[in-house]
Amino acid sequence: MTIPQRDLVTSLHSCVCPACGGPKRQRHTFCGRDYFRLPEAMRLQLYHRVGSRYEQLVGAAMDKLGASTFRLSAAVPKPVTCATTQSDAQPCPECGAQVHPRRRHCRACGFDLGTCHVGVDQGKLFDAGPTYGIPD
């Protein structure tokens, strides 16, 4: 399977596993379940950079997983720019406290803001809480 670079970059920024459509962490290629279904040698090869054989390696991994379609998320999170202000604060998905977009944890409850959550406006399809056992 050949996957365009643009789709790979979009997938790395999304919270949707391209193989199964389930939740995954941003900047990870696959969800933990699919990642650990791959042979160790193939998992280690997924750490190449986009443009440096990464496209072929992800395609080979998708074939190994038996995925016929490369699933993309419809909603990609808006990137945080350097010119953020207090008005850019978002509610914490756990406690509702206002959190600056560049913060990693909520100051009120300590929630890890690096985990992905599908918003209520998108139908609350799933809540991707912390995933353990996946290398960063």
C-alpha positions in Angstrom: 0.0 0.0 0.0 1.4 3.4 -0.9 0.3 6.3 1.3 0.9 10.0 0.3 3.1 12.0 2.6 0.3 14.6 3.3 -1.9 11.8 4.6 0.8 10.4 6.8 1.4 13.9 8.3 -2.3 14.4 8.8 -2.5 11.0 10.5 0.4 11.8 12.9 -1.5 14.9 14.0 -4.8 13.1 14.5 -6.1 10.8 17.3 -7.4 8.2 14.9 -5.5 5.0 14.2 -5.2 4.7 10.4 -5.4 0.9 10.5 -8.4 0.2 12.7 -10.0 3.7 13.2 -9.8 3.5 17.0 -8.2 6.1 19.3 -4.4 6.7 19.2 -2.0 9.2 20.6 -0.9 12.1 18.5 2.5 11.7 16.9 2.1 7.9 17.1 1.7 6.0 13.9 -0.8 3.4 15.2 -2.8 2.7 18.3 -1.2 0.5 20.9 -3.1 -2.6 19.9 -2.1 -2.4 16.3 1.5 -1.3 17.1 2.1 -4.3 19.2 0.5 -6.7 16.7 3.5 -5.8 14.4 6.8 -7.8 14.6 9.4 -6.0 16.7 11.7 -5.4 13.7 8.8 -3.7 11.9 7.9 -1.6 14.9 11.5 -0.3 15.2 11.5 0.7 11.6 8.5 3.0 12.1 10.8 5.6 13.8 12.1 6.8 10.4 11.2 10.4 9.5 8.5 11.2 6.9 10.3 11.3 3.5 13.0 8.9 4.7 11.4 5.5 3.8 8.6 6.1 6.4 5.9 6.0 3.7 7.0 2.6 2.5 7.3 1.3 6.1 3.9 2.4 7.1 2.4 0.9 3.9 4.1 -2.4 4.7 2.8 -2.3 8.3 -0.7 -1.6 7.1 -0.4 -4.6 4.8 0.9 -6.7 7.7 -2.1 -5.6 9.8 -4.5 -6.5 7.0 -5.9 -3.0 6.8 -7.2 -2.3 3.3 -8.0 1.5 3.9 -5.8 4.2 5.4 -8.3 5.9 7.8 -7.9 9.7 8.3 -9.5 11.8 11.0 -12.0 14.4 9.7 -10.9 16.8 12.4 -7.2 17.6 12.9 -6.4 19.6 16.0 -5.5 23.3 15.3 -1.8 23.8 15.8 -0.8 26.1 18.7 1.0 29.2 17.5 3.5 31.3 19.4 1.0 34.3 19.5 -1.5 32.7 22.0 -3.2 34.9 24.5 -5.3 34.2 27.6 -8.4 34.4 25.4 -7.2 31.3 23.6 -7.7 29.3 26.8 -9.7 26.1 26.5 -11.7 24.2 29.1 -10.0 21.1 30.6 -11.9 18.0 29.3 -11.7 16.5 32.8 -12.7 19.4 35.2 -13.7 22.3 33.0 -11.0 24.7 34.3 -9.6 27.2 31.7 -6.2 25.9 30.5 -3.7 27.8 28.2 -3.2 25.8 25.0 0.6 25.4 25.5 0.2 23.7 28.9 0.8 20.0 29.2 -1.3 19.4 32.4 -4.3 21.2 33.9 -3.2 23.1 37.0 -6.6 22.5 38.7 -6.8 18.7 38.4 -3.5 17.6 36.9 -5.1 16.0 33.8 -2.7 15.2 31.0 -3.7 17.4 28.1 -1.6 15.4 25.7 -4.3 12.7 25.5 -6.9 13.1 22.7 -10.6 13.6 23.3 -13.3 13.8 20.7 -15.4 16.8 21.5 -19.1 16.9 22.3 -19.7 18.7 19.1 -18.3 15.7 17.2 -20.8 13.4 18.8 -18.5 12.1 21.6 -17.6 9.1 19.6 -14.9 7.9 22.0 -12.7 9.1 24.8 -9.1 8.3 24.2 -7.6 8.3 27.7 -4.0 7.7 28.5 -2.4 4.8 26.6 0.2 2.8 28.4 3.0 0.7 26.8 3.5 2.7 23.7 7.0 4.2 23.3 7.1 8.0 22.9 
